[in-house]
Amino acid sequence: MNTSLTLTSAAFENGGMIPAKYTCDLPAGRQAATQHISPPLSINGVPKTAKSFVLIMDDPDIPKVVRESRDIEAFDHWVLFNIPPEMREIPEGGTTGSAGLNGSGNSGYTGPCPPPEYEPSEHRYIFKLYALRAPLALRAGATKREVLSALAPLLIGETELVGRYSRK
């Protein structure tokens, strides 16, 4: 596995707080909670043999009641696959490749939104980047489970970026 692959964001440091701008909380000037804006991301240390990337953002700190009612271990906030290997930046609010389904059943980014009535009030959001030796033979709208299953035999490198968020 390639150990030099990195994923960073100009908006927050690894392990740092994700600014409210990239969450479900509405900063001044944003009109609706459906207008979630993804943070900018930078990819470095790309393996020479990479032919595709996968990016998955999920929340492993979901409340037990949500885990049990939905039969999930984490809430999927963003699933992108078949990201071109020359991609080094995903700009703020941008997308690339093919969008998979998030935990809301929609394609695209859903920002952090920990339910305030449950503990822990602060959740971790893990952005996982996978470098693959070939693109995935999946249709747009694939689930995280389908993407992870398909990428396993093609994996040549991976890294992660962790952000945290707590509702005010």
C-alpha positions as CSV (number, residue, x, y, z in Angstrom):
1,M,0.0,0.0,0.0
2,N,1.1,3.5,-0.8
3,T,1.7,5.4,2.5
4,S,2.4,8.8,1.1
5,L,-1.2,9.4,-0.1
6,T,-2.7,12.3,1.8
7,L,-6.1,14.1,2.0
8,T,-6.2,17.6,3.5
9,S,-8.5,20.6,3.6
10,A,-7.8,24.3,3.7
11,A,-11.0,24.6,5.9
12,F,-9.9,22.5,8.8
13,E,-6.9,20.5,10.1
14,N,-7.0,16.7,10.6
15,G,-8.8,16.2,13.9
16,G,-10.0,19.8,13.9
17,M,-13.4,21.4,13.9
18,I,-15.3,21.6,10.6
19,P,-16.6,25.2,10.1
20,A,-20.4,25.5,10.3
21,K,-20.4,26.7,6.7
22,Y,-20.0,23.0,5.7
23,T,-22.8,21.7,7.9
24,C,-26.5,21.7,8.2
25,D,-26.4,24.8,10.4
26,L,-27.2,27.9,8.4
27,P,-24.7,30.7,8.5
28,A,-26.0,34.1,7.6
29,G,-27.0,34.3,3.9
30,R,-27.7,30.6,3.3
31,Q,-31.3,30.0,2.4
32,A,-32.1,26.4,3.1
33,A,-30.7,23.4,4.9
34,T,-30.7,21.5,1.6
35,Q,-27.9,23.8,0.4
36,H,-25.1,21.9,2.1
37,I,-21.6,23.0,0.9
38,S,-18.8,20.5,0.8
39,P,-15.4,21.7,2.1
40,P,-12.4,22.0,-0.2
41,L,-10.2,19.0,-0.3
42,S,-6.6,18.4,-1.6
43,I,-5.1,15.1,-2.7
44,N,-1.3,14.6,-2.6
45,G,1.1,11.7,-2.8
46,V,-0.8,9.9,-5.6
47,P,0.5,6.4,-6.5
48,K,1.8,6.3,-10.1
49,T,-0.5,3.3,-10.8
50,A,-3.7,5.1,-9.6
51,K,-6.4,5.0,-12.3
52,S,-9.3,6.2,-10.1
53,F,-10.1,7.5,-6.6
54,V,-13.1,6.9,-4.2
55,L,-14.0,9.4,-1.5
56,I,-16.4,8.4,1.3
57,M,-17.3,10.7,4.2
58,D,-19.2,9.1,7.1
59,D,-20.1,9.7,10.7
60,P,-19.4,6.7,13.0
61,D,-20.7,8.5,16.1
62,I,-24.4,8.2,15.2
63,P,-26.8,7.6,18.2
64,K,-27.6,4.0,19.1
65,V,-31.3,4.6,18.3
66,V,-30.3,5.6,14.8
67,R,-28.0,2.6,14.4
68,E,-30.7,0.2,15.5
69,S,-33.6,1.8,13.6
70,R,-31.7,2.0,10.3
71,D,-29.5,-1.0,10.8
72,I,-26.3,1.0,10.0
73,E,-22.9,1.5,11.7
74,A,-22.3,5.0,10.3
75,F,-24.2,7.6,8.5
76,D,-22.9,8.2,5.0
77,H,-22.6,11.9,4.2
78,W,-20.8,11.7,0.8
79,V,-19.9,8.9,-1.6
80,L,-17.9,9.7,-4.8
81,F,-16.3,7.2,-7.0
82,N,-14.5,7.0,-10.4
83,I,-12.8,10.3,-9.5
84,P,-10.2,10.9,-12.2
85,P,-6.6,10.1,-11.2
86,E,-5.3,13.5,-12.2
87,M,-7.7,15.2,-9.8
88,R,-5.8,16.9,-7.0
89,E,-8.4,19.4,-5.7
90,I,-12.1,19.1,-5.1
91,P,-13.1,22.8,-4.7
92,E,-15.5,24.1,-2.0
93,G,-19.0,23.0,-3.0
94,G,-17.6,21.0,-5.9
95,T,-17.9,17.4,-6.9
96,T,-16.2,15.0,-9.3
97,G,-16.5,11.5,-10.7
98,S,-19.8,9.6,-10.0
99,A,-22.0,10.4,-7.0
100,G,-23.2,7.5,-4.9
101,L,-26.1,7.6,-2.5
102,N,-25.7,9.2,0.9
103,G,-27.5,8.2,4.1
104,S,-30.4,10.3,3.2
105,G,-30.9,8.4,0.0
106,N,-29.7,11.3,-2.2
107,S,-26.7,11.8,-4.4
108,G,-24.2,14.4,-3.3
109,Y,-22.9,15.9,-0.1
110,T,-24.9,16.1,3.1
111,G,-23.1,18.2,5.8
112,P,-22.5,17.2,9.4
113,C,-25.7,17.5,11.5
114,P,-25.4,15.7,14.8
115,P,-28.8,15.4,16.4
116,P,-28.7,17.8,19.5
117,E,-31.0,15.6,21.6
118,Y,-28.4,12.7,21.7
119,E,-24.9,12.2,23.1
120,P,-22.2,12.5,22.1
121,S,-23.0,16.1,20.9
122,E,-19.7,16.2,19.1
123,H,-19.3,13.8,16.2
124,R,-16.3,12.7,14.0
125,Y,-16.6,12.9,10.3
126,I,-14.2,10.7,8.5
127,F,-13.2,11.5,4.9
128,K,-11.7,8.3,3.5
129,L,-9.8,8.5,0.2
130,Y,-9.0,5.3,-1.7
131,A,-6.6,5.1,-4.7
132,L,-7.5,2.3,-7.1
133,R,-5.7,0.5,-10.0
134,A,-8.9,0.8,-12.2
135,P,-12.2,2.6,-12.2
136,L,-15.2,0.9,-10.7
137,A,-17.8,-0.8,-12.9
138,L,-20.7,0.7,-11.0
139,R,-23.6,3.0,-12.0
140,A,-24.1,6.4,-10.5
141,G,-26.2,6.2,-7.3
142,A,-24.3,3.1,-6.0
143,T,-24.4,2.7,-2.2
144,K,-21.3,2.9,0.1
145,R,-21.6,-0.9,0.6
146,E,-21.5,-1.5,-3.2
147,V,-18.6,0.9,-3.6
148,L,-16.5,-0.7,-0.8
149,S,-17.2,-4.2,-2.1
150,A,-16.2,-3.3,-5.6
151,L,-13.0,-1.4,-4.6
152,A,-11.5,-4.1,-2.4
153,P,-9.6,-6.0,-5.1
154,L,-8.4,-2.7,-6.8
155,L,-7.1,-0.9,-3.8
156,I,-3.5,0.4,-4.0
157,G,-3.6,3.1,-1.3
158,E,-5.8,4.9,1.2
159,T,-5.8,7.7,3.7
160,E,-8.2,9.6,5.8
161,L,-9.0,13.1,7.1
162,V,-11.0,13.5,10.3
163,G,-13.1,16.5,11.1
164,R,-15.3,17.1,14.2
165,Y,-18.5,19.1,14.6
166,S,-20.9,19.9,17.4
167,R,-24.2,21.7,17.0
168,K,-24.5,25.0,18.8
